[in-house]
């Protein structure tokens, strides 16, 4: 009987040790898993931050390039005296819009705020004195925040997703040689086009994750 009792005690101790070991291994396993998950989340978070930073730089570069393009055209406009030839100016702007489809709209408003000419004659003769892009563009070339274009939306087809059309406005003053303000050259840069740029960039980044992006 004594021998059986001791045997049972040894089995009990052994089971307790095994149970403690299993619990310890379980806790250790969960700790290691949590550490790995934390590390993984940190790495993925860094990747997302990097993607966001790259996209922000892409947007800045793209919008900045478009603004420089618009500003150069605003300089050329008075050189060719196009502000005095509305028909030729409209043809010139329509050609620009056809070659740069990201410009959903481009037009020239004179110093009084009346649109003298525009691509495809959209918003022709509209008074845009109260529009932010016209007011801001009288000072210097600049980019305005993303917004809905209420005037232009009426001339565009309804979106399939039911969302409003959104644009980033670009504006540049048009000045005569003596510095006199002749008007403002403005353009609506399509937000959909910028999103498409982002998607192409993301796909490229996924394919070339090990490639340094310069």
C-alpha positions in Angstrom: 0.0 0.0 0.0 2.8 2.4 0.9 4.5 1.6 -2.4 1.3 2.3 -4.3 0.8 5.6 -2.4 4.3 6.7 -3.2 3.8 5.8 -6.9 0.6 7.8 -7.0 2.4 10.8 -5.4 5.2 10.5 -8.0 2.6 10.4 -10.8 0.9 13.4 -9.3 4.1 15.4 -9.0 5.0 14.4 -12.6 1.6 15.5 -13.9 1.9 18.8 -12.0 5.4 19.4 -13.5 4.1 18.5 -17.0 1.1 20.8 -16.5 3.3 23.7 -15.4 5.6 23.1 -18.3 2.7 23.1 -20.8 1.3 26.3 -19.3 4.8 27.9 -19.4 5.3 26.8 -23.0 1.9 28.2 -23.8 2.6 31.5 -22.2 6.0 31.6 -23.9 4.4 30.7 -27.2 1.8 33.5 -26.9 4.6 35.9 -25.9 6.7 35.0 -28.9 3.6 35.3 -31.1 2.7 38.7 -29.7 6.3 39.9 -30.3 6.2 38.6 -33.8 2.8 40.3 -34.4 4.0 43.5 -33.0 7.1 43.4 -35.1 5.0 42.5 -38.2 2.5 45.3 -37.4 5.5 47.7 -37.0 7.0 46.6 -40.3 3.7 46.8 -42.2 3.0 50.2 -40.6 6.3 51.5 -41.8 5.5 50.2 -45.3 2.2 52.0 -45.3 3.8 55.2 -44.1 6.4 54.9 -46.8 3.7 54.3 -49.4 1.8 57.4 -48.1 5.0 59.4 -48.2 5.8 58.3 -51.8 2.2 59.1 -52.9 2.3 62.5 -51.3 5.6 63.2 -53.1 4.0 61.9 -56.3 1.1 64.2 -55.9 3.3 67.2 -55.1 5.5 66.5 -58.1 2.6 65.9 -60.5 0.6 68.9 -59.4 3.7 71.1 -59.3 4.6 70.1 -62.8 1.1 70.9 -64.0 1.2 74.3 -62.3 4.6 75.1 -63.9 3.0 74.1 -67.3 0.1 76.4 -66.7 2.3 79.3 -65.6 4.5 79.0 -68.7 1.3 79.1 -70.9 0.1 82.1 -69.0 3.4 83.8 -69.9 3.1 82.8 -73.5 -0.6 84.0 -73.9 0.1 87.8 -73.9 3.3 87.3 -76.0 1.0 85.9 -78.8 -1.6 88.5 -78.0 -4.2 85.8 -77.7 -6.1 87.8 -75.1 -7.1 90.1 -77.9 -8.2 87.2 -80.2 -10.9 85.2 -78.3 -11.5 82.8 -81.3 -7.8 81.9 -81.5 -7.5 81.8 -77.8 -10.4 79.3 -77.5 -8.8 77.1 -80.2 -5.5 77.2 -78.4 -7.1 76.2 -75.1 -9.1 73.5 -76.7 -5.9 72.0 -78.1 -4.2 72.2 -74.8 -7.1 70.4 -73.1 -7.0 67.7 -75.8 -3.3 67.1 -75.3 -3.5 67.2 -71.5 -6.7 65.3 -70.6 -6.1 65.7 -66.9 -7.3 69.3 -67.4 -11.0 68.7 -67.2 -11.4 72.4 -67.8 -9.0 75.3 -68.8 -10.0 78.9 -69.5 -8.9 82.5 -69.4 -10.9 85.1 -67.5 -10.1 88.8 -68.1 -9.4 91.3 -65.4 -13.1 91.9 -64.9 -13.7 88.2 -64.1 -15.4 87.3 -67.4 -14.3 84.1 -69.1 -13.3 85.3 -72.5 -12.3 81.8 -73.9 -12.1 78.2 -72.7 -11.5 74.7 -73.9 -14.5 73.6 -76.0 -16.1 76.9 -75.0 -17.3 75.5 -71.7 -18.3 78.2 -69.2 -17.9 80.8 -71.9 -18.9 84.3 -70.8 -19.4 83.2 -67.2 -18.5 85.7 -64.5 -16.1 84.1 -62.1 -15.2 87.1 -60.0 -16.4 85.4 -56.8 -14.5 82.1 -57.6 -11.6 81.4 -55.4 -9.3 80.4 -58.2 -9.8 83.7 -60.0 -9.2 85.7 -56.8 -6.1 83.8 -55.8 -4.7 83.7 -59.4 -4.5 87.4 -59.6 -1.6 87.5 -57.3 0.7 84.6 -58.4 0.6 81.0 -59.7 -0.9 78.7 -57.1 -2.7 75.5 -56.4 -6.0 75.4 -54.5 -7.4 72.7 -52.3 -9.5 69.8 -53.5 -13.2 70.8 -53.9 -16.4 70.3 -55.9 -16.7 72.4 -59.0 -20.3 73.5 -58.9 -20.3 75.6 -62.1 -18.4 73.0 -64.1 -20.4 70.0 -62.8 -23.5 71.1 -64.7 -21.5 70.6 -68.0 -20.3 67.1 -67.1 -22.1 63.7 -67.2 -23.3 62.2 -63.9 -20.8 59.9 -62.3 -21.6 56.2 -62.2 -20.8 56.1 -58.4 -23.1 59.0 -57.7 -20.3 61.0 -56.2 -19.7 64.7 -57.1 -16.9 65.6 -59.5 -13.9 66.9 -57.6 -10.9 69.0 -58.8 -7.8 70.7 -57.7 -7.7 74.2 -59.2 -4.6 75.7 -60.7 -4.4 79.4 -61.5 -1.8 81.8 -62.8 -2.0 85.6 -63.5 -1.6 86.7 -67.0 0.3 90.0 -67.2 1.3 92.4 -69.9 5.0 93.4 -70.3 4.6 96.4 -68.0 3.1 94.1 -65.3 -0.6 95.1 -65.9 -2.9 92.3 -65.0 -4.8 91.1 -68.1 -6.6 88.3 -66.4 -6.2 84.8 -64.9 -5.5 81.5 -66.7 -7.2 78.7 -64.7 -7.5 75.0 -64.9 -9.4 72.2 -63.1 -7.1 69.2 -62.5 -9.1 66.0 -62.3 -9.0 64.3 -58.9 -10.0 61.0 -60.7 -6.9 61.3 -62.8 -4.7 61.8 -59.7 -6.3 58.8 -58.0 -5.5 56.8 -61.2 -1.9 58.0 -60.9 -1.9 56.7 -57.4 -3.2 53.3 -58.4 -0.6 52.9 -61.1 2.0 54.0 -58.6 0.8 51.5 -56.0 0.8 48.6 -58.5 4.3 49.5 -59.6 5.5 49.7 -56.0 4.0 46.3 -55.3 5.9 44.8 -58.3 9.1 46.5 -57.4 9.1 46.4 -53.6 12.8 45.6 -53.6 13.7 48.4 -56.0 14.9 51.8 -54.7 12.5 54.6 -55.7 14.4 57.7 -56.7 
